[in-house]
Amino acid sequence: MDDSLNKEQLAELFDEVSNFFFLLSEPTRLKILHSLCHGERPVGDIVSAIEATQANVSRQLNMLFRAKILARRKEGTQVYYRIDDPATLEICQSVCTRVASNIMGRGAARQASDTFNVTAATS
């Protein structure tokens, strides 16, 4: 971290970091990110993949879009979402690996690492 930041700048930085982690603290949003690891998907496919309601998925997608974690495009009546911030996936991958290793050991940690496969999402 840059030591040249003053107290106000540090406070703002920590507030923004806190907001970022708050965004990632909702399981539905993590499920959405997981469903998009392997590429762009339409909203209906995301709803089916994570087994949530359309309204809830749409609300969570919008939050991730506004945070610039996801990008979207419209094709006809379909809206497609994709990961637009691979660094967020790297964070998810690291955290999933750590938590899985604490819960189940090294083999599970490797599976968790594959859960948020960053290379597949960014290609």
QUIHU-V319644 format. One record per pair of residues at least 12 apart in sequence whose ideal C-beta (glycine too) atoms are under 6 Angstrom apart, sorted by the first residue. I is the first residue (numbers start at 0). J is the second residue. D is the distance in whole Angstrom. If there is no record, write none. Layout:
BEGIN
i: <I:I>
j: <J:J>
d: <D:D>
END
This chain:
BEGIN
i: <22:27:27:28:30:31:34:34:35:36:36:36:36:37:39:39:41:41:42:60:68:68:69:70:82:85:85:88:88:88:89:91:92:92:92:95:95:95:96:96:96:99>
j: <66:51:59:59:49:59:48:49:82:115:116:119:120:119:79:81:77:79:78:80:84:87:83:83:120:117:121:115:117:120:117:115:112:115:117:111:114:115:108:111:112:111>
d: <6:6:5:5:4:6:4:6:5:6:5:6:5:5:5:4:5:5:5:6:5:5:6:4:5:6:5:5:5:6:5:4:6:4:6:4:5:6:5:5:4:4>
END
